[in-house]
Amino acid sequence: MSTRQYARIVDRWVRSIDLDPAEYGTHTLRRTKATLIYKRTKNLRAVQLLLGHTKLESTVRYLGIEVDDALAIAEQMEV
């Protein structure tokens, strides 16, 4: 399935439940999933791997969390 096909499916689903397609899309779903995983596990490394980020800083910025908090959590984890 191409990214465009996936985007069309998401768009149809969003419209079918009367949501604004401008506010919900494939990127929104990706970001929401990553945020939920982080909130439940506090495992930045797992989220980093799932998102395909090479730098932990990119994941921290993507999630919108404080860098100091993220680094403190990362230091506590075994990788």
Secondary structure as the mmCIF struct_conf table of DSSP 4:
data_model
#
loop_
_struct_conf.conf_type_id
_struct_conf.id
_struct_conf.beg_label_comp_id
_struct_conf.beg_label_asym_id
_struct_conf.beg_label_seq_id
_struct_conf.end_label_comp_id
_struct_conf.end_label_asym_id
_struct_conf.end_label_seq_id
HELX_RH_AL_P HELX_RH_AL_P1 THR A 3 SER A 16
TURN_TY1_P TURN_TY1_P1 ILE A 17 ASP A 18
TURN_TY1_P TURN_TY1_P2 PRO A 21 GLU A 23
HELX_RH_AL_P HELX_RH_AL_P2 THR A 26 THR A 41
HELX_RH_AL_P HELX_RH_AL_P3 LEU A 44 LEU A 51
TURN_TY1_P TURN_TY1_P3 GLY A 52 GLY A 52
BEND BEND1 THR A 54 LYS A 55
HELX_RH_AL_P HELX_RH_AL_P4 LEU A 56 LEU A 63
TURN_TY1_P TURN_TY1_P4 GLY A 64 GLY A 64
HELX_RH_AL_P HELX_RH_AL_P5 VAL A 67 GLN A 76
BEND BEND2 MET A 77 MET A 77
#
